[in-house]
Amino acid sequence: MKKQSVLRILTVLLALCLIGGGIPIPAGAVTQAQIDALKQEAKELNQQKQAIQSKIDALSADIGSNLEKKTLLDQQISITESDIANKEAEIAGYADMITQTEEELADAEEREEKQYALFCKRVRAMEEHGTEEYWAVLFRADSFSDLLGRLDIVNEIMDFDQRVIRDLKEIQAEITETKAQLEEQKAASESAKAQLVSKKTDLDNQRDAANALIAQLRAQQAEQEDAYDDLDAEADAVQARAQQLSRQLAAEQAEAERKRREAEAAARAAAAANGQNANTTTSVPASSGASNPGGYIWPVNSHYVTSTVGGRASPGGIGSTNHKGTDIGRVGYTSSVYAAKSGTVIISEYSRSYGNYIVISHGSGNTTLYAHMSKLIAKEGQQVSQGQVIGVTGSTGNSTGPHLHFEVSEGGVRIDPLKKGYLTGATIRNK
């Protein structure tokens, strides 16, 4: 561009003083790669759900297949819950990106305002002085070499004016680009929110389908009798396994205690031989325990009992007429399950009848069992204290709705914690 054209350009660009803009997003706390990774994970979860749905559709309507279908539905519900958590993380990521972009846009608009003010200042100078500003500089030269030096100054002034124009255009282009990116991010966020609503609807439908399946089984009582005998046998097998593990744990603890006492005795003998104080026994403060004979607390916040231990009418053919535990209702799919007493987790897994369940050994052959949970938190081998959260209530396994199936065994025999006075303040549903 010729130097003399700068004045014309500056005059024309005076009309651009109201143009706005933005800047590109720099690397920040949240990146598109992270969002893409979440989307890929969601895609994989969806493929898993479709694979399970294919298996569900392929199963026949007989009782054995329906029980398998219920297990698959429980798995599908678990995957959908993970999918929902994934989508919520994606939405949070978009929120962070939008916040970053808005901050960068505000910064760019502030820089544009300053650059625009400089631009207008130069335009006003050109309007007031025109080319006289440049000629005045040149005419003050008192020699040829001074003239050349002043010519360089004029060139620098004209170059500066061109940079003012160029920088303003670049900032405005950045603003335009960032605004477009911001709109794309907001649109993607809204799309993710719509998908989240859909996934939560899917979760509700899957839970309804799982519960409806068991309700359907209730209508087939005659056909299901043998199959539920198998479920009772499975429950008995779980009980036997829990007791075997509890006895094994008690034996290991007793052996550890024996070795500890032997070590203490040896230490006392050695100390006595050296004429030292041989008292190495450490006293253990007595536990205050709980305010009931067994020292148990309620495993959930609800005290509403829907089914007690012992004889009952089989609910539509589902479950044994000799109920082996205490069913506690008025819980949902997100209620915490607490350890009724401190101990060691000896089982934490899924079964057809109990769904997600945990067994805790409390020593001396005493155990508690917590069944039909939507989520297992405590792991096998973990030491848990009384009141510690070990899982979340749900309706997995042989269950028609969210509740907690709770069993207490003493010396390998199931007992009724209500009759024993271990759980007080219960409200029992009328049969």
N, C-alpha and C positions, 0 to 999 in steps of 0.2 A: 504494500500500500504506500502511495506517495504521501509525503508529509503534509502537503497542502490539503489533502482530502480529509485530514483528521477533523478540521473545524466543521465540515459539512456533516460528518458522521456524528460528531458530538451534538450538533443541533438536532439531527433527526432522532437520535436516541433519547433526547429530552422527554419525548412522549412515553418512554418506557418506564418512567419512575414509579409506576404502580404495580410492576410485575413482582410475584412472590415465588417461593420455591422450597428445596430441601436437600439432604445429603444421603449418600449410601450408608447401609448399616455396617459398622465395623465389627470385628470379632468381639463377641460379648459372652455373658454367662450362659446364654442359650443359643444354639446354632440350628440351622436347618437340618444338619446331619443327625442331630439328636432327635428331632421331630421325625425324620425319615426312618430312623431306627425303631422308634415307637410304632410307626405305621407298619413296618415290616413285621414286628412282633405281633401286632394286631392281625395281620394277614395270616401268620402262622397259626395263631390261636383260632381264627375262623376256619382254617383248613382242618384243624383237629376237631372242631365242633361238627363240621360237615362229615368227617370220617365216622364220628360216633353216631351222628344222625343216620347215616347209611346203615350202620349195624342195627340201630333201633328199628328202622323200617323193615329190615330183613328178618326180624324175629317173629316167630309164630305167636298165637294168642294163648298157648297153654301156660300153665302156672309156672313151670320152670323157666320158660322163655320170658315171661313177664317179670319174674324176679331178676333175671339177667338184665332185662330192659330197665328196671328201676335202678340197678347199679350203674348202668350207662347214663341214665338221666342224672344221677348224682354227680357223675364225672363231668357231664356236660354243664351242669349248673356251676361246678367249681371253675371250669374253664371260662364260662361267661363272666363270673365274678372277677377273674383275672383280666379278662378283656375290658371290663368296665374300669378297673383300676388303671389299665394301660391308657384308655381313652381319657380318663381324668388327668393323668400325667401329661398327655399330649396337649390338652386344653390349657393346663398350667404353663406348659412350655410356650404356647402361643401367647399367653397373657404376658409372660416375661419379655418375649420378642417385641410385642406391640409397645410395651412400656419403654424398652430400649430405643425403638425406632422413633417414638414420639419425643423422647428426650433429644435424640440427634436432630430431629426435624426442628425443634425449638431452637437448638443451637445454630443450625444453618440459617433459619429465618432471622436470628439476631445478627449473624455475620452479614447476611444480605442487606439488612437495614443499614448497617454501618457503611457497607460498600456503596450502597445506593446514595447515601448522604454525601460520600466523597465524590461520586459520579455527578450528582447535581451541582455540587460546589464547583467542579471543573467546568460544567456546562455554563453556569452563570458567569464564570470568569471569561469564557469565550464570548458570551453574548455582550458583556460589558466592554471588553477590550479587543475582541476579534484578533486579526493578525497583527494589530499594533503591538501586542505584548511581545511577539517574537522580534518585530522590526526594531522595537525600542532597545532590546538587548543588543542587536547587531550594530545599530547606529552609535552606540556608546563606545565602540572599539576605537582605540587610538593608534593601532598599528595592524598590519596584515596578520601577524601571529596572534595578536589579541582577537582579531576578527575570527580566526579559525577556532580559537578557544571558546569564544562566545557561540559560534555555530554548533560546537559540541554540546554546549549547555541547552541550546534550542532543541537539538535532537533528543537530548535526554528528557526534556519536558514533554515532547511529543510522544516519546516512547512510554513515559509514565501515563499519559492520557490513554494510550492504547491499552496498557496493562489494566487500567481502571475498568475499561469497557470489557476486556477479555475476562477478568476475574469476576465481574458482575454476571456475565453470561454463564460462566462455569457454575457459580453458586446457584443460579436460577435453574440450570439443568439438573444439578444435584437435588434440589428441592423437588422438582417435578418427578424425578426417578424415585425418590424416597416416599413421596406421597402415593405413588403407584404401588410400591412395595407394601406400604402400610395398609392400603385397601385390600391387597391380596392376602395379607396376614389376617386381617379382620374377617374376610370372607372364609378363609380356611378354618378359623376359630369357630365361626358360627356353624360351619358344616360339621365340625367335630362335636359341637354341642348337640346338634340334631342327631348325630349318630349315637351319642351317649344316651339320649332319651330313648332311641330305638332299642339299644342294647339292654337298658333297664326294663323295657317292656318285654323283651325276649326273656330276661331272667324271671320276671313274674310269670310269664307263660310257661316256662320250663318247670318252675316250682309247682304251678297249678297242674301241669301234666304229670309230674312225679306223684303228687298227692292224689290226683284223679285215678292214676294207675292202681294204686293200692285200694282206692275205693271200688274200682272195678273188680279187683280180686275178692273183695268182701262179698260181692254178689255171686261169686262162684264157689261158695263154701264147700259144697259136696266134692267138687273136683280138686279142691286145694288141701283137703285134709291130710293126705299123705305128705304133700310138699311141706306143710307147716310142721308136721312131725319132724321133718328133717331140720327145720329152723330151730325147733326146740332142742333137738339133738346138738345142733351147732352151739346154741346158748349154753347147754350143759358142757360141751367140749371146751368152750371158752372159760367156763367156771373152773373146770378141772385143770386147765392149763394155767389159769391165774393162781390157783392154789399151789400147783407144783412149783411155779416160779417163786411164789411167796415163801414156800418152805425152803427152796434153794437159797433165796436171799437171806432168810433167817439163819440158815446153817452157815453161810459165808460170814455173816455178821458175828455169829457166835464164835466161829473159828478165829476171826480177827480179834475179838475181845479176849479169847483164851490166850492168844499170842501176846497181847498187850499186857495181860496180867502176869504171864511168865516173865516178860521182859522187866516188869516192875519188881517182881520178886528177886530176879537176878541182880538188879540194880541195888535193891535193899541189902542183899547178902554181901555184895561187893563193898558197899558203903560201910556195913557193920564190921567187916574184916579190917577196914582201914580206920575204924574208930570214928566214923562220921555219922551224922544224922541220917537215918535210913528212911525217913518218912518222905516218899516221893509221890504219894497218892494225890491226885487233883480232885477236889470236890466239885461236883456239878450241881448247880442250883436247881431246885425242883421247879418244874413247869407249873404255872398256875392252871393250865388246862382250860377247858370250856365249861360252861355252866350247865352241862347235862352229864348223865352217867357215862356215856361213851366218849365224851370230849369231841363230838362232831359239830359242825356248823352246816347250815343249809348250803347246798352246792350252787344255787342260783338265788337271785334276789326275790323271785316269786315264791310264795308259800302255798300256792293253789295246786292241790293234788287231784289229778284227774283219774288215777287208778292206783290202788294200793296193792301191797303184796298179798298173794293168796288167791282163793277161788273167786272167779268172776265169770260172767257171761262172755264168751269169745266175741269180740267186737266185729261182727259180720264175717267171722271165720278167720280174721287176721290175728295171729298170736295165740298163745296158749291160754286155756281156761284157768290154769294155775300160774298166775302172774308172778314173775320172779323178782320184780323190783317195784320201785315207787315212781310213777310218772308225774312229773311236775309241769303244769301248763302255764298259760299266760306269759309265754316268752316268745320272742320272734326269731329272726335269723341272725341277729347281731348281739344277743344277750350274752354276757360273760358267764363262764362256768368256773367255779372255784373249787380248789381242793378242800374237801370236807374235813380233812385232817392231814397233818404233815406225814410225809413218807417218801417212798421211792416209786417212780413210774416203772412198771414192769411190762406193760403192753400199751402201745399207741399205734393203732392201725385201722383198717377198714374191713368190715365183714358184711355178708349179705343181710344178716338179721339186725345187727347192732349199728350198721353204717360206720361212721367215724366214731371210734370209742377209745377210752383210756381206762386202764386198771392201775390203781395205786396200792402198793403193799404198805401196811402200817405196822408190820412186825407181828410176831406171835400168831401167824396164820390169818390175820385180819386184813381184809381188802375192801376197797370201794371201786365201783364201776360206773362210768359216765358214758351214755350212748346217744346215738342219733345226732351227733354234733355236725355242724356245717364246716367247722375248721378245728384241726388239732394244733395246739400250741406247744404243750409239754411233750418231750421226747423220751423214748425208752432209756432207762438208766439215770434219768434226771432226778435229783432231790428237789422236792417241792415243799413249801411251807404251807400251813393252814391258811386258807383265804387267797392263795396265789392263783392267778388266772391260768387255767390249763387248756381252755378251748372256748368255742363259741357255739351256742345252741343252734339247732337246725332240724332237718327232717330227713336225714340220710338213712339208707337201709330200710328196714321193715317199719315204716312210719307214714302216717297219713297227714301229718302237720307238725309244725315246730313244737317240740317239747323236749324235756330231758328225762331219760330213763336212768334211774339211780338205784344201784344195788349196794347193800352192805353185807359182807360175810364175816363171820367170826368162827375161827377154828375150822374153816372150810365149809361152813353151813350158812346159807343165806338166811338173814333175819329181817324182821320188819322194823325199821328204825323209828316208825311212829309208835308202835306198841311198846318198844323198849324205852321210849321217852328220849331218844337221841335227837329227834327233830320235833320241836314244839312250835305251837302257834299256827298249825296247818289249817287251811280251809279245804275241806274235802267235798268234791262235786257229788251231788246226789246221783245215785245209780238209777 
